[in-house]
Amino acid sequence: MMASLTDLEGRLAGLGLDSPFPDVPAANALTKPIDIYRLHLASLIASTLECDVAAAYEAILTATDLTLADLAVVVPKLKPKDVKDIKEFAVELVQKLPTSPLYAVPYPDGVQLRFFFSQKTLPLLMLPYIRERGTTYGEDHAQGLRDPSNPEGEKKKVIVEFSSPNIPGEFNGTHLRSTIIGSFVAKMHECMGWDVVRMNYLGDWGKDLALFAIGWEKYGSEEALEADPLDHIMEVFHKIKADFQPEMDASKQAKNENKSTAEIESEGIFAQRDGFFKKLEDKDEYALAFWKRFRDIALAKLEPAYARLGVTFDEYSGESQPLQETMTEIEATLTASGVLLESDGSQIINFENHGNKGLGTVIVRARTGSSTYFLRDLAAAVDREKTHAFDKMIYVVASKQNSHFQQIFKTLELLGREDLAVKLQHVNFGDITGMAPHLKKTMSLGQMLDECAEIMQAEEAKLEEDGSEKQGEGEDDTAAANDEVGSDPAAVGGLLSLDLFGKRSHGYAFDKKRMAAEEGDSCRTIQREYANLVSVIAKLKGSGGDETGGGEDASPDHAVLQRDESIDLLRMMAQYPDVTAATFKSLEPHGLLSYLSRLVEASAAELDDDNAGDEDGAGPSSAAPEEDTAESRKAKLVLYESVKQVLGHGMNLLGIPLCDE
């Protein structure tokens, strides 16, 4: 059960502090332990300088480099009066500030004062704090409340639309990135207390599906479909696309020459495709049965593959879902306001007429009378607001569709729906390049994962042949057994090492060597350290003869945690809620990945130091037998379980599969 502010104040009183927390609205000591330190320091500064405590709080920053400090007071932000030399004033302030059991003696650094947390009291404060919050440490559910002052009140709702492969169509790198980043975006909102609806908006309607229907009549085989559904579907689709290419080239040439394409597109496969699509929109019985059959086949293959990736959806929607009456209402409104114009038989919007020259022109209704992807996407937003009453909807879609979403948002404004437009957000990302040479059958997510697992196996085999020792090899047999390189967790870890390394907007090259690498911000290293922690915790529990690691009556001896390695771990874990808050604000996963990598490095240093002198490299150190007591083992157990908790929580947010426990 999470402690209250009164409980926290009581714990601080036990450490020698009897002053209550000051009232600073920006602070949240119940979810961010660093705010305990910031609030206490703000009180000391405010009483010393007789300034506003909230202003003092704002002048205290969390240090980005833990080798320099944990907190930094930016002295100019305190706005001291009648001060000519701010650096000299900083030195004087160090001398005036009262000592505190929460901090070591601060030191001036130019216009800043730097503070380190006290090594003596840090374990006494941090370990119970993390343990009380358990799996919610790092989360701030108040952010997801419609009324933050009412903890039992209604949650805000967000729809996260992601993955969205086409039917028929290959599951390519764009869909993969959308799936990985979209799942992360959904988890970050859950972490902050939002009610999340994960939506997969399938490309299950439109001209590609109609083209496939024409191809099926010509090349389809029930026997081949039964033997290998996805392979045969793509075989048929590729054949009909090849047949269609000359007509597409002729249409493109006509457009380039500013000629009408109406005659070209009224004959041949163009006409057959558009005719079938018209039947779909007219609810023709055969066309709808065809659509449903192949949609169901695709979903039957997609869902198990998503499960392998650790991704779930609350709703499978699609281009087939928007209501015809919604599209009709949208067109009527746009026509009545003079926004919708006729051009070569199509209904269009020219955004230049509305002050947005860069958005160009978009077709809303094709000359054949069929709806367009743009109109269906627009109608989907309107329909979803009615059915879900969301507070926010996020489209996790590649950067190359930036213009499309700008057009959608602008059109909603032209419809008089600014209230809806402001609820929509496009979270974009760059492309993956160079997948084709490495993945030979990237037509489905399942095959993609299979091939990535094979790549991981081959790359690690090369490292062994070259005599390169894998990180952690020989140190923990259990960790190795739980982390087979050909497994789905390894394949997913390798993929995430590529995908989460840089900013979302940056594309990246598919690099099979980087997938298996265990240096830098590597998900594979994080997975191995997590498995190592699981093993060490199990051995510590065994050494105590019970689940506590040292007898039910034993109290943790926190003195054993005074060494630098243990303190560094605690200092890093104190930052975790601030990291998740910043990650939620930016929706950039690479910062969280970098934090977990640093935490893993600190954890490895702690375990290495603890294992020094131990012959088999596991369990408590025999180099310090005076510390090997029930109480010391219990303190270490609590520390390692806290690290495992924080590491596992961060891995879950990023989608890094946990190793078997």
C-alpha positions as CSV (number, residue, x, y, z in Angstrom):
1,M,0.0,0.0,0.0
2,M,1.3,3.4,-1.0
3,A,2.3,5.7,1.9
4,S,0.5,9.0,2.4
5,L,2.3,12.4,2.9
6,T,1.8,11.9,6.6
7,D,3.5,8.6,6.4
8,L,6.4,10.1,4.5
9,E,6.7,12.9,7.0
10,G,6.8,10.3,9.8
11,R,9.6,8.5,8.1
12,L,11.6,11.7,7.7
13,A,11.0,12.4,11.4
14,G,12.7,9.1,12.1
15,L,15.7,10.4,10.1
16,G,15.9,13.6,12.2
17,L,13.6,15.9,10.2
18,D,10.4,17.1,11.9
19,S,9.2,19.8,9.5
20,P,6.1,19.1,7.3
21,F,6.3,19.3,3.5
22,P,5.7,22.8,2.1
23,D,2.8,23.4,-0.2
24,V,4.3,23.5,-3.7
25,P,1.7,22.5,-6.4
26,A,4.3,21.5,-8.9
27,A,5.8,18.9,-6.6
28,N,4.6,15.3,-6.0
29,A,6.5,13.6,-3.2
30,L,4.2,10.6,-3.3
31,T,5.3,9.6,-6.8
32,K,8.7,11.2,-7.2
33,P,11.2,10.6,-4.4
34,I,13.5,13.3,-5.6
35,D,10.7,15.7,-4.8
36,I,11.1,14.8,-1.1
37,Y,14.7,16.1,-1.4
38,R,13.7,19.1,-3.5
39,L,10.9,20.1,-1.1
40,H,13.1,19.8,1.9
41,L,15.9,21.8,0.3
42,A,13.4,24.4,-0.9
43,S,12.3,24.8,2.7
44,L,15.9,25.3,3.9
45,I,16.6,27.9,1.2
46,A,13.3,29.7,1.7
47,S,13.8,30.0,5.4
48,T,17.5,31.1,5.0
49,L,16.8,33.7,2.3
50,E,13.3,34.6,3.4
51,C,12.0,33.9,-0.1
52,D,9.0,32.1,-1.6
53,V,9.3,28.3,-1.2
54,A,7.8,27.6,-4.6
55,A,10.3,29.9,-6.2
56,A,13.1,28.1,-4.3
57,Y,11.7,24.7,-5.5
58,E,11.8,25.9,-9.2
59,A,15.5,26.8,-8.8
60,I,16.4,23.3,-7.8
61,L,17.1,21.0,-10.7
62,T,17.8,17.3,-10.9
63,A,21.3,16.7,-12.0
64,T,21.9,15.0,-15.4
65,D,25.4,13.9,-14.5
66,L,25.4,12.0,-11.2
67,T,29.2,12.3,-11.0
68,L,28.6,16.0,-10.2
69,A,25.6,15.9,-7.9
70,D,22.1,14.7,-7.4
71,L,20.6,18.2,-7.2
72,A,21.7,21.6,-8.4
73,V,20.5,24.9,-7.1
74,V,20.7,27.5,-9.9
75,V,21.4,30.5,-7.6
76,P,20.3,33.3,-10.1
77,K,16.9,31.7,-10.3
78,L,16.5,32.6,-6.6
79,K,16.7,36.2,-7.6
80,P,18.7,37.4,-4.5
81,K,18.4,41.1,-3.8
82,D,21.4,43.5,-3.7
83,V,23.9,40.9,-4.9
84,K,26.7,42.1,-7.1
85,D,28.8,38.9,-7.4
86,I,26.5,35.8,-7.8
87,K,29.4,33.4,-7.4
88,E,30.5,34.9,-4.2
89,F,26.9,34.8,-3.0
90,A,26.7,31.1,-3.8
91,V,29.7,30.5,-1.5
92,E,28.1,32.5,1.3
93,L,24.8,30.6,0.9
94,V,26.7,27.3,1.4
95,Q,27.8,28.6,4.8
96,K,24.4,29.9,5.8
97,L,22.3,26.8,4.9
98,P,21.7,24.5,7.9
99,T,23.0,21.0,7.7
100,S,20.5,18.2,6.9
101,P,20.5,14.4,7.3
102,L,19.3,14.2,3.7
103,Y,22.4,15.7,2.1
104,A,26.1,15.7,2.3
105,V,27.8,19.1,2.6
106,P,27.0,21.0,-0.7
107,Y,29.7,22.7,-2.8
108,P,29.5,25.8,-5.0
109,D,30.2,25.3,-8.7
110,G,30.1,28.7,-10.4
111,V,26.5,30.0,-10.1
112,Q,25.2,26.7,-8.9
113,L,25.2,24.8,-5.6
114,R,25.5,21.1,-6.0
115,F,24.1,18.6,-3.5
116,F,24.7,14.9,-3.1
117,F,22.2,12.7,-1.2
118,S,23.4,11.5,2.1
119,Q,24.8,7.9,1.8
120,K,23.6,7.1,5.4
121,T,20.0,8.0,5.0
122,L,19.4,7.3,1.2
123,P,18.9,3.5,1.7
124,L,16.6,4.1,4.7
125,L,14.4,6.4,2.5
126,M,14.5,4.9,-0.9
127,L,14.2,1.1,-0.3
128,P,10.9,1.4,1.6
129,Y,9.6,4.0,-0.9
130,I,10.1,1.6,-3.9
131,R,8.9,-1.4,-2.0
132,E,5.6,0.3,-0.9
133,R,4.8,1.3,-4.5
134,G,5.8,-2.1,-6.0
135,T,4.8,-2.3,-9.7
136,T,3.4,1.2,-9.7
137,Y,6.8,2.8,-8.9
138,G,7.6,5.2,-11.7
139,E,3.9,5.8,-12.5
140,D,1.8,8.9,-11.8
141,H,-1.9,8.0,-12.3
142,A,-3.1,11.5,-11.4
143,Q,-2.0,12.7,-14.9
144,G,-4.7,10.5,-16.4
145,L,-7.5,11.8,-14.3
146,R,-10.1,14.2,-15.7
147,D,-10.1,15.9,-12.3
148,P,-6.6,15.4,-10.7
149,S,-7.9,16.5,-7.3
150,N,-10.2,13.4,-7.2
151,P,-8.1,10.2,-7.1
152,E,-11.3,8.1,-7.5
153,G,-12.6,10.1,-10.4
154,E,-13.0,9.3,-14.1
155,K,-9.9,8.6,-16.2
156,K,-9.2,10.4,-19.4
157,K,-9.5,8.2,-22.5
158,V,-7.0,7.9,-25.3
159,I,-7.2,5.9,-28.5
160,V,-3.8,4.8,-29.9
161,E,-4.0,3.7,-33.5
162,F,-1.0,1.8,-34.6
163,S,0.4,-1.1,-36.7
164,S,-2.3,-0.9,-39.4
165,P,-1.1,-3.3,-42.1
166,N,-2.9,-3.5,-45.4
167,I,-5.0,-6.5,-46.6
168,P,-3.7,-7.7,-48.8
169,G,-0.2,-6.5,-48.4
170,E,3.2,-7.2,-46.9
171,F,3.9,-6.5,-43.3
172,N,6.9,-4.2,-43.9
173,G,9.3,-2.1,-41.8
174,T,6.9,0.8,-41.5
175,H,4.2,-1.5,-40.0
176,L,6.9,-2.9,-37.6
177,R,8.0,0.5,-36.4
178,S,4.4,1.6,-35.9
179,T,3.7,-1.6,-33.9
180,I,6.7,-1.1,-31.6
181,I,6.3,2.6,-31.1
182,G,2.5,2.4,-30.9
183,S,2.7,-0.2,-28.1
184,F,5.2,2.0,-26.3
185,V,2.9,5.1,-26.6
186,A,-0.1,3.1,-25.3
187,K,1.9,1.7,-22.3
188,M,3.2,5.2,-21.4
189,H,-0.3,6.5,-21.2
190,E,-1.4,3.6,-19.0
191,C,1.7,4.3,-16.8
192,M,0.3,7.8,-16.3
193,G,-3.2,6.6,-15.5
194,W,-5.1,7.0,-18.8
195,D,-7.8,4.7,-20.0
196,V,-6.2,3.3,-23.2
197,V,-7.8,1.8,-26.3
198,R,-5.3,0.1,-28.5
199,M,-6.7,0.2,-32.1
200,N,-5.4,-1.6,-35.2
201,Y,-6.8,0.3,-38.2
202,L,-6.5,-2.3,-40.9
203,G,-6.2,-1.3,-44.6
204,D,-9.0,-3.7,-45.4
205,W,-10.9,-1.6,-47.9
206,G,-10.3,0.3,-51.0
207,K,-8.7,-0.2,-54.4
208,D,-5.9,-2.6,-53.4
209,L,-8.4,-5.0,-52.0
210,A,-10.5,-4.6,-55.1
211,L,-7.4,-5.2,-57.3
212,F,-6.7,-8.4,-55.3
213,A,-10.2,-9.6,-55.9
214,I,-9.6,-9.2,-59.7
215,G,-6.4,-11.1,-59.3
216,W,-8.1,-13.9,-57.2
217,E,-10.5,-14.5,-60.1
218,K,-7.6,-15.0,-62.4
219,Y,-4.9,-16.6,-60.3
220,G,-6.5,-17.8,-57.1
221,S,-6.2,-21.5,-56.0
222,E,-8.2,-22.9,-53.1
223,E,-5.6,-25.7,-52.7
224,A,-2.7,-23.3,-52.5
225,L,-4.6,-21.0,-50.1
226,E,-5.2,-23.9,-47.7
227,A,-1.5,-25.0,-47.9
228,D,0.0,-21.5,-47.2
229,P,-2.6,-18.7,-47.0
230,L,-0.3,-15.6,-46.8
231,D,2.2,-16.9,-49.3
232,H,-0.6,-17.5,-51.9
233,I,-2.4,-14.3,-51.2
234,M,0.8,-12.3,-51.8
235,E,1.6,-14.4,-54.9
236,V,-1.8,-13.6,-56.4
237,F,-1.4,-9.9,-55.5
238,H,2.0,-9.6,-57.0
239,K,0.8,-11.2,-60.3
240,I,-2.1,-8.9,-60.7
241,K,0.0,-5.9,-59.8
242,A,2.4,-6.9,-62.5
243,D,-0.5,-7.2,-65.0
244,F,-1.8,-3.8,-63.9
245,Q,1.5,-1.9,-64.1
246,P,1.3,-0.9,-67.8
247,E,-2.0,0.7,-67.2
248,M,-0.7,2.5,-64.2
249,D,2.3,3.8,-66.2
250,A,0.0,5.0,-68.9
251,S,-2.1,6.9,-66.4
252,K,1.0,8.4,-64.8
253,Q,2.3,9.6,-68.1
254,A,-1.0,11.3,-68.9
255,K,-0.9,13.1,-65.6
256,N,2.6,14.3,-66.2
257,E,1.5,15.6,-69.6
258,N,-1.5,17.4,-68.0
259,K,-3.9,15.2,-69.9
260,S,-7.1,13.6,-68.6
261,T,-6.8,10.0,-67.3
262,A,-10.6,9.4,-67.5
263,E,-10.4,7.3,-70.7
264,I,-7.4,5.2,-69.6
265,E,-9.1,4.5,-66.2
266,S,-12.4,3.5,-67.7
267,E,-11.0,0.4,-69.4
268,G,-9.1,-2.8,-68.6
269,I,-8.0,-3.7,-65.1
270,F,-8.7,-0.1,-64.0
271,A,-12.4,-0.5,-64.8
272,Q,-12.5,-4.0,-63.2
273,R,-10.9,-2.9,-60.0
274,D,-13.0,0.2,-59.6
275,G,-16.1,-1.8,-60.5
276,F,-15.4,-4.3,-57.7
277,F,-14.7,-1.5,-55.2
278,K,-18.0,0.1,-56.2
279,K,-19.8,-3.2,-55.4
280,L,-18.1,-3.2,-52.0
281,E,-19.4,0.2,-51.2
282,D,-22.8,-0.7,-52.5
283,K,-22.8,-3.7,-50.1
284,D,-22.9,-6.3,-52.8
285,E,-23.4,-9.7,-51.1
286,Y,-20.5,-11.5,-53.0
287,A,-18.1,-8.6,-52.6
288,L,-18.7,-8.3,-48.8
289,A,-18.3,-12.1,-48.4
290,F,-15.0,-11.9,-50.3
291,W,-13.9,-9.0,-48.1
292,K,-14.8,-10.8,-44.9
293,R,-13.2,-14.1,-45.9
294,F,-9.8,-12.6,-46.6
295,R,-9.9,-10.2,-43.7
296,D,-10.5,-13.1,-41.3
297,I,-7.6,-15.1,-42.9
298,A,-5.2,-12.1,-42.3
299,L,-6.3,-11.6,-38.7
300,A,-5.9,-15.3,-37.9
301,K,-2.3,-15.0,-38.9
302,L,-1.6,-11.6,-37.4
303,E,-2.9,-12.1,-33.9
304,P,-0.4,-15.0,-32.9
305,A,2.4,-13.0,-34.4
306,Y,1.5,-9.9,-32.4
307,A,1.4,-12.1,-29.3
308,R,5.0,-13.2,-30.0
309,L,6.0,-9.5,-30.1
310,G,4.2,-8.9,-26.8
311,V,1.6,-6.6,-28.4
312,T,-2.2,-6.7,-27.9
313,F,-5.1,-4.8,-29.3
314,D,-8.4,-3.9,-27.8
315,E,-10.0,-3.3,-31.2
316,Y,-9.4,-4.3,-34.8
317,S,-11.0,-1.5,-36.9
318,G,-10.4,-0.8,-40.5
319,E,-11.2,1.4,-43.5
320,S,-14.3,-0.7,-43.9
321,Q,-15.7,0.7,-40.6
322,P,-16.6,4.4,-41.2
323,L,-20.4,4.8,-41.6
324,Q,-21.7,5.8,-45.0
325,E,-24.0,8.4,-43.4
326,T,-21.0,10.0,-41.7
327,M,-19.2,10.4,-45.0
328,T,-22.4,11.8,-46.6
329,E,-22.8,14.3,-43.8
330,I,-19.1,15.4,-44.1
331,E,-19.5,15.9,-47.9
332,A,-22.7,17.8,-47.5
333,T,-21.2,20.2,-44.9
334,L,-18.1,20.8,-47.1
335,T,-20.2,21.4,-50.2
336,A,-22.5,23.8,-48.4
337,S,-19.5,25.9,-47.2
338,G,-17.9,25.9,-50.7
339,V,-14.9,23.9,-49.5
340,L,-15.6,20.8,-51.7
341,L,-15.0,21.5,-55.4
342,E,-15.4,19.4,-58.6
343,S,-12.3,18.6,-60.7
344,D,-12.2,16.2,-63.6
345,G,-15.2,14.3,-62.2
346,S,-13.7,14.1,-58.7
347,Q,-14.6,16.0,-55.5
348,I,-11.6,17.8,-54.1
349,I,-10.4,20.2,-51.5
350,N,-7.8,22.8,-52.5
351,F,-6.2,23.9,-49.3
352,E,-4.6,26.9,-51.0
353,N,-8.0,28.5,-51.0
354,H,-8.0,28.3,-47.2
355,G,-4.6,29.7,-46.5
356,N,-2.6,26.5,-46.5
357,K,-0.7,26.5,-49.8
358,G,1.7,23.8,-48.6
359,L,-1.0,21.2,-48.1
360,G,-1.9,21.1,-51.8
361,T,-5.0,19.3,-53.0
362,V,-6.8,16.2,-51.8
363,I,-9.4,14.0,-53.5
364,V,-12.4,13.4,-51.2
365,R,-14.6,11.4,-53.6
366,A,-13.2,9.7,-56.7
367,R,-14.8,10.2,-60.2
368,T,-16.1,6.6,-60.0
369,G,-18.2,7.6,-57.0
370,S,-16.1,5.6,-54.6
371,S,-14.8,7.0,-51.3
372,T,-11.2,7.7,-50.8
373,Y,-8.8,6.8,-48.0
374,F,-8.8,10.5,-47.0
375,L,-12.6,10.6,-46.6
376,R,-12.7,7.3,-44.8
377,D,-10.0,8.4,-42.3
378,L,-11.9,11.7,-41.8
379,A,-15.1,9.8,-41.1
380,A,-13.4,7.4,-38.8
381,A,-12.3,10.2,-36.5
382,V,-15.8,11.6,-36.3
383,D,-17.3,8.1,-35.7
384,R,-14.8,7.2,-33.0
385,E,-15.5,10.4,-31.0
386,K,-19.2,9.4,-30.9
387,T,-18.5,5.7,-29.9
388,H,-15.5,6.2,-27.6
389,A,-15.9,9.8,-26.3
390,F,-12.1,10.1,-26.2
391,D,-10.0,12.9,-24.8
392,K,-7.2,12.3,-27.2
393,M,-6.5,10.1,-30.2
394,I,-3.0,9.4,-31.4
395,Y,-2.0,8.2,-34.8
396,V,1.3,6.3,-34.8
397,V,2.2,6.6,-38.4
398,A,5.3,7.2,-40.5
399,S,6.6,10.7,-41.1
400,K,5.9,10.4,-44.9
401,Q,2.2,10.8,-43.9
402,N,2.7,14.1,-42.2
403,S,0.9,16.0,-44.9
404,H,-2.1,13.6,-44.8
405,F,-2.7,14.2,-41.1
406,Q,-2.2,18.0,-41.5
407,Q,-4.9,17.8,-44.2
408,I,-7.2,15.8,-41.9
409,F,-6.8,18.2,-39.0
410,K,-7.3,21.2,-41.3
411,T,-10.4,19.7,-42.9
412,L,-11.9,19.1,-39.4
413,E,-11.4,22.8,-38.8
414,L,-13.1,23.6,-42.1
415,L,-16.0,21.4,-40.9
416,G,-16.3,23.5,-37.8
417,R,-14.9,20.7,-35.7
418,E,-11.9,22.5,-34.1
419,D,-13.0,20.8,-30.8
420,L,-12.2,17.4,-32.4
421,A,-9.1,18.5,-34.3
422,V,-7.3,19.6,-31.1
423,K,-7.8,16.1,-29.6
424,L,-5.9,14.5,-32.4
425,Q,-2.1,13.9,-32.5
426,H,0.2,12.4,-35.1
427,V,3.2,10.6,-33.5
428,N,5.5,10.1,-36.5
429,F,8.7,8.2,-37.1
430,G,11.4,7.7,-39.8
431,D,11.7,4.7,-42.1
432,I,13.8,1.5,-41.8
433,T,16.2,1.0,-44.7
434,G,18.1,-2.0,-45.9
435,M,15.8,-4.8,-44.6
436,A,15.4,-6.5,-48.0
437,P,19.0,-7.9,-48.1
438,H,18.6,-9.4,-44.7
439,L,15.0,-10.5,-44.5
440,K,14.1,-12.5,-47.6
441,K,10.4,-13.1,-46.7
442,T,9.2,-9.9,-45.0
443,M,5.6,-10.5,-46.1
444,S,4.3,-11.3,-42.6
445,L,5.2,-10.4,-39.0
446,G,5.6,-14.0,-38.1
447,Q,8.1,-14.6,-40.8
448,M,9.9,-11.4,-39.9
449,L,10.3,-12.6,-36.3
450,D,11.5,-16.1,-37.5
451,E,14.2,-14.5,-39.7
452,C,15.3,-12.1,-37.0
453,A,15.7,-15.0,-34.6
454,E,17.9,-16.8,-37.2
455,I,20.0,-13.7,-37.7
456,M,20.5,-13.4,-34.0
457,Q,21.6,-17.0,-33.8
458,A,24.0,-16.6,-36.8
459,E,25.6,-13.4,-35.5
460,E,26.2,-14.7,-32.0
461,A,27.7,-17.9,-33.5
462,K,30.1,-15.7,-35.5
463,L,31.1,-13.9,-32.3
464,E,31.9,-17.3,-30.7
465,E,33.9,-18.4,-33.7
466,D,35.9,-15.2,-33.6
467,G,36.6,-15.9,-29.9
468,S,34.6,-12.9,-28.7
469,E,33.2,-13.6,-25.3
470,K,29.6,-12.7,-24.8
471,Q,28.8,-10.4,-21.9
472,G,28.1,-12.3,-18.8
473,E,29.2,-15.7,-20.3
474,G,30.5,-18.0,-17.7
475,E,29.2,-15.9,-14.9
476,D,25.7,-17.2,-14.6
477,D,24.5,-20.5,-16.2
478,T,20.9,-19.8,-15.2
479,A,20.9,-16.4,-17.0
480,A,22.3,-18.1,-20.1
481,A,19.7,-20.8,-20.0
482,N,16.9,-18.3,-19.7
483,D,18.1,-16.3,-22.7
484,E,18.5,-18.6,-25.8
485,V,19.7,-16.6,-28.8
486,G,17.2,-18.2,-31.2
487,S,14.2,-17.4,-29.0
488,D,11.5,-14.8,-29.6
489,P,12.7,-12.7,-26.6
490,A,16.2,-12.5,-28.2
491,A,14.8,-11.6,-31.6
492,V,12.5,-8.9,-30.2
493,G,15.4,-7.6,-28.1
494,G,17.6,-7.4,-31.1
495,L,14.9,-5.6,-33.1
496,L,14.3,-3.1,-30.3
497,S,18.0,-2.4,-30.0
498,L,17.8,-1.0,-33.6
499,D,14.4,0.7,-33.3
500,L,14.7,2.5,-30.0
501,F,18.3,3.7,-30.2
502,G,17.6,7.1,-31.7
503,K,14.8,9.6,-31.9
504,R,11.6,8.5,-33.5
505,S,11.8,10.9,-36.3
506,H,15.2,9.5,-37.4
507,G,15.2,6.5,-39.7
508,Y,17.8,3.8,-39.4
509,A,19.5,1.2,-41.4
510,F,18.7,-2.5,-40.6
511,D,22.0,-3.7,-39.2
512,K,22.1,-7.4,-38.2
513,K,25.4,-6.9,-36.3
514,R,23.9,-4.2,-34.2
515,M,21.0,-6.5,-33.4
516,A,23.3,-8.9,-31.6
517,A,25.7,-6.3,-30.2
518,E,25.9,-6.0,-26.4
519,E,27.5,-2.6,-26.1
520,G,25.9,0.8,-26.0
521,D,22.2,1.0,-25.4
522,S,21.6,-2.7,-26.1
523,C,18.3,-4.4,-25.2
524,R,20.2,-7.7,-25.2
525,T,22.4,-6.5,-22.4
526,I,19.4,-5.3,-20.4
527,Q,17.7,-8.7,-20.9
528,R,20.8,-10.6,-19.7
529,E,21.2,-8.3,-16.6
530,Y,17.6,-8.9,-15.7
531,A,18.1,-12.6,-15.9
532,N,21.2,-12.3,-13.8
533,L,19.3,-10.4,-11.1
534,V,16.7,-13.1,-11.1
535,S,19.4,-15.7,-10.5
536,V,21.2,-13.7,-7.8
537,I,17.9,-13.0,-5.9
538,A,17.0,-16.7,-6.0
539,K,20.4,-17.6,-4.5
540,L,20.2,-15.0,-1.8
541,K,16.8,-16.3,-0.8
542,G,18.1,-19.8,-0.7
543,S,21.1,-18.7,1.4
544,G,18.7,-17.5,4.1
545,G,16.6,-20.6,4.2
546,D,13.4,-18.6,3.5
547,E,11.8,-16.1,1.2
548,T,13.3,-13.1,3.1
549,G,16.9,-14.1,2.6
550,G,17.7,-14.2,6.3
551,G,15.1,-15.3,8.8
552,E,11.7,-13.7,9.4
553,D,13.0,-11.7,12.4
554,A,16.0,-10.3,10.7
555,S,16.0,-6.6,9.9
556,P,18.0,-5.3,6.9
557,D,21.4,-4.0,7.9
558,H,21.6,-0.9,5.7
559,A,25.2,-0.3,6.7
560,V,26.2,-3.0,4.1
561,L,24.8,-0.7,1.4
562,Q,27.0,2.3,2.2
563,R,29.6,1.4,-0.4
564,D,29.6,3.6,-3.6
565,E,28.2,0.9,-5.9
566,S,25.1,0.4,-3.8
567,I,24.6,4.1,-3.3
568,D,24.9,4.8,-7.1
569,L,22.2,2.2,-7.7
570,L,19.9,3.9,-5.2
571,R,20.6,7.4,-6.7
572,M,19.8,6.1,-10.1
573,M,16.6,4.5,-9.0
574,A,15.5,7.7,-7.3
575,Q,15.5,9.3,-10.8
576,Y,13.2,6.7,-12.4
577,P,9.9,8.5,-11.9
578,D,11.4,11.7,-13.3
579,V,12.6,9.7,-16.3
580,T,9.1,8.2,-17.0
581,A,7.5,11.6,-16.6
582,A,9.9,13.1,-19.2
583,T,9.4,10.1,-21.5
584,F,5.6,10.5,-21.3
585,K,5.9,14.2,-22.2
586,S,8.1,13.5,-25.2
587,L,6.9,10.1,-26.2
588,E,10.5,9.4,-27.2
589,P,11.6,5.9,-26.1
590,H,15.4,6.4,-26.5
591,G,15.7,8.4,-23.3
592,L,14.2,5.6,-21.3
593,L,16.4,3.0,-23.1
594,S,19.5,5.0,-22.2
595,Y,18.4,5.2,-18.6
596,L,17.9,1.5,-18.4
597,S,21.3,0.9,-19.9
598,R,22.9,3.1,-17.3
599,L,21.0,1.3,-14.6
600,V,22.2,-2.1,-15.9
601,E,25.8,-0.8,-15.9
602,A,25.4,0.3,-12.2
603,S,23.7,-3.0,-11.3
604,A,26.5,-5.0,-12.9
605,A,29.1,-2.9,-11.0
606,E,27.3,-3.6,-7.7
607,L,27.0,-7.3,-8.4
608,D,30.7,-7.5,-9.5
609,D,31.8,-5.8,-6.3
610,D,29.5,-8.0,-4.2
611,N,30.8,-11.2,-5.9
612,A,34.5,-10.2,-5.6
613,G,36.4,-13.1,-4.1
614,D,33.5,-15.5,-4.5
615,E,34.8,-18.6,-6.3
616,D,31.7,-19.4,-8.4
617,G,30.9,-15.8,-9.1
618,A,27.4,-15.9,-7.5
619,G,25.8,-15.0,-4.2
620,P,27.2,-12.9,-1.3
621,S,30.9,-12.2,-1.2
622,S,33.2,-14.4,0.8
623,A,35.8,-11.5,0.6
624,A,33.9,-9.8,3.4
625,P,32.7,-12.5,5.8
626,E,31.9,-10.0,8.5
627,E,29.1,-8.7,6.3
628,D,27.7,-12.1,5.5
629,T,24.9,-12.1,8.1
630,A,21.2,-12.6,7.9
631,E,20.7,-8.9,8.2
632,S,23.3,-8.0,5.5
633,R,21.8,-10.6,3.1
634,K,18.3,-9.2,3.7
635,A,19.5,-5.6,2.9
636,K,21.1,-6.8,-0.3
637,L,18.0,-8.8,-1.2
638,V,15.8,-5.7,-0.8
639,L,18.2,-3.7,-2.9
640,Y,18.4,-6.3,-5.8
641,E,14.6,-6.8,-5.8
642,S,14.2,-3.0,-6.1
643,V,16.6,-2.9,-9.0
644,K,14.8,-5.8,-10.6
645,Q,11.4,-4.1,-10.1
646,V,12.6,-0.8,-11.7
647,L,14.4,-2.6,-14.5
648,G,11.4,-4.8,-15.3
649,H,9.0,-1.9,-15.2
650,G,11.1,0.0,-17.7
651,M,11.5,-3.0,-19.9
652,N,7.8,-3.5,-20.0
653,L,7.2,0.1,-21.1
654,L,9.6,-0.3,-24.0
655,G,8.3,-3.8,-24.9
656,I,11.6,-5.6,-24.1
657,P,10.6,-9.2,-23.2
658,L,11.4,-10.2,-19.7
659,C,13.6,-13.3,-19.3
660,D,12.1,-16.3,-17.6
661,E,12.1,-16.2,-13.9
